[in-house]
Amino acid sequence: MSGYGRATIVVEAGEASGARIQARVGVEHGRAVILRDRVVWANDWARSRSPLRPLSGSMP
């Protein structure tokens, strides 16, 4: 699906979700991938691909 749009927006995802694969393929297709803040805080794969870092502690 990432090949059809200009960007992929991930609003909810788990460590082993299809959204994770969609985000990876979107990057491979040269598309923008937008991750919601809660996705970044909750998933190691998202944190490794995002410039966002927690200011203190974890996101509620």
Protein Blocks (a to p, Z undefined) as FASTA:
>chain_A
ZZmmmbdcdfbdcfkbfklmmmmmmmmnopacdddfklmmmpmklmmmpcbdcfbhcaZZ
